[in-house]
Amino acid sequence: MRYTIVIERAPENYAAYVPDLPGCIATGATEEDATREIREAIRLHIESLRQNGEPVPEPQCTATVVEVAAAAG
């Protein structure tokens, strides 16, 4: 499965979450660390859902980066 992740820069580290898996979050000192950690968090999250007999959400989200011109002012 391929899930979309969001990585945000925090003052001291990076945080990552998965919009399709509420509560699935991770942090890391770098973007690469956060990506590695969220990959493991996804694996554990799905494993937990299955163990508890809950459905595993299919990936629904996508992401696109858009460029926006700064407003004059």
Secondary structure, 3 states (H helix, E strand, C coil): CCCCCEEEECCCCEEEECCCCCCCEEEECCHHHHHHHHHHHHHHHHHHHHHCCCCCCCCCCCCCCCCCCCCCC
